[in-house]
């Protein structure tokens, strides 16, 4: 069993240049840069829910896309939102289905390979996130459920902080 803070810490400590989709802008000062897609897949593996995607705009021009999670409780979890440091604005999110298999010929297949580097047990590198692999998730979603007696997040996106 692990806490949300332990989950976040393990994921954040596992990010690196070799898992970023934007190595030119990744830095130790902005470790979330380029990690949203693989991070949202790991959180989906652990907590379920939906994958969300939205366009990212800077000065009214679309510059990239962003992914995060919505849990079954409706609470949104985005561990990588803090990568946007230049005034970027997110567009409207849309749910994205997760493929059961990833086509090696797909133009973004390299990101699936980075997800495997970050998460997959068979390609395990000594990363803190691997302590979560196979862990009992237990009632983590209940912890974020506003009807379970906790504070009502009011539908806001949760940007977890250790």
Residue pairs with C-beta under 8 A, 6 or more apart in sequence:
1 135
1 136
1 138
2 10
2 131
2 132
2 135
4 140
4 143
4 144
4 160
5 160
5 162
6 132
7 43
7 46
7 132
7 140
8 79
8 160
8 161
8 162
9 128
9 162
10 128
10 129
10 131
10 132
11 39
11 42
11 43
11 79
11 128
11 129
11 132
12 31
12 32
12 79
12 162
13 127
13 128
13 129
14 118
14 127
14 128
14 129
14 130
15 31
15 32
15 35
15 39
15 118
16 31
17 23
17 26
18 114
18 117
19 34
19 35
19 38
19 114
19 117
19 118
20 26
20 33
20 34
20 35
20 114
21 34
21 35
21 36
21 37
21 111
21 114
22 33
22 34
23 34
25 33
25 34
26 33
26 34
27 33
30 83
30 85
32 39
32 79
32 80
32 81
32 82
32 83
33 83
34 83
35 79
35 80
35 83
36 66
36 67
36 68
36 78
36 80
36 83
37 67
37 108
37 111
37 115
38 111
38 114
38 115
38 118
38 119
39 67
39 79
39 80
39 118
40 51
40 52
40 67
40 68
40 69
41 51
41 98
41 115
41 119
42 115
42 118
42 119
42 129
42 132
43 49
43 69
43 77
43 79
44 51
44 69
44 98
45 119
46 132
46 135
46 137
46 140
47 69
47 71
47 77
47 137
47 140
47 141
48 71
48 72
48 141
49 69
49 70
49 71
49 72
49 141
50 69
50 70
50 95
50 96
51 67
51 68
51 69
51 95
51 96
51 97
51 98
52 67
52 68
52 69
52 70
52 76
52 93
52 94
52 95
52 96
53 65
53 66
53 67
53 93
53 94
53 96
54 65
54 66
54 90
54 91
54 92
54 93
54 94
55 62
55 64
55 65
55 66
55 90
55 91
56 62
56 63
56 64
56 65
56 66
56 84
56 88
56 89
56 90
56 91
57 63
57 88
57 89
57 90
57 91
58 86
58 87
58 88
58 89
59 87
62 91
63 88
66 80
66 81
66 84
66 90
67 96
68 76
68 77
68 78
68 79
68 80
68 81
68 93
68 157
69 76
69 77
69 78
70 76
70 77
70 93
70 95
71 77
71 141
71 144
72 141
73 141
73 142
73 144
73 145
73 146
73 147
73 148
74 146
74 155
75 144
75 145
75 146
75 153
75 155
75 158
76 156
76 157
76 158
77 144
77 157
77 158
77 160
78 157
78 158
78 159
79 159
79 160
81 157
81 159
82 159
102 109
102 112
103 109
106 112
116 122
116 123
117 123
117 125
118 127
118 129
119 129
119 130
119 133
121 130
121 133
121 134
124 130
124 133
142 148
143 150
144 150
144 153
144 158
146 152
146 153
